[in-house]
Amino acid sequence: MYASCLAKKSLFTQEIQQIAAFNSILAWESQLNFNSQ
């Protein structure tokens, strides 16, 4: 029970990190587009 709870928590953390990385890439690209105009 405890191990599966930990596994879910680590998966959740990985998803959050992936979403954060994706958002930072989007922000970086929009910044580039803004600067190039």
C-alpha positions as CSV (number, residue, x, y, z in Angstrom):
1,M,0.0,0.0,0.0
2,Y,2.7,2.5,1.0
3,A,4.9,1.5,-1.9
4,S,2.2,2.1,-4.4
5,C,1.4,5.4,-2.8
6,L,5.1,6.4,-3.2
7,A,5.1,5.2,-6.8
8,K,2.0,7.3,-7.6
9,K,3.7,10.3,-5.9
10,S,6.9,10.0,-8.0
11,L,4.9,9.6,-11.2
12,F,2.9,12.7,-10.3
13,T,6.1,14.6,-9.6
14,Q,7.6,13.5,-13.0
15,E,4.4,14.8,-14.7
16,I,4.6,18.1,-13.0
17,Q,8.3,18.5,-14.0
18,Q,7.4,17.6,-17.6
19,I,4.6,20.1,-17.6
20,A,6.9,22.8,-16.1
21,A,9.6,22.0,-18.7
22,F,7.0,22.2,-21.5
23,N,5.7,25.5,-20.2
24,S,9.2,27.0,-20.0
25,I,9.9,25.9,-23.6
26,L,6.7,27.6,-24.7
27,A,7.5,30.7,-22.8
28,W,11.0,30.7,-24.3
29,E,9.7,30.3,-27.8
30,S,7.1,33.1,-27.4
31,Q,9.9,35.3,-26.0
32,L,12.0,34.6,-29.1
33,N,9.0,35.4,-31.4
34,F,8.4,38.6,-29.5
35,N,12.0,39.6,-29.8
36,S,12.2,38.9,-33.5
37,Q,9.3,41.2,-34.4
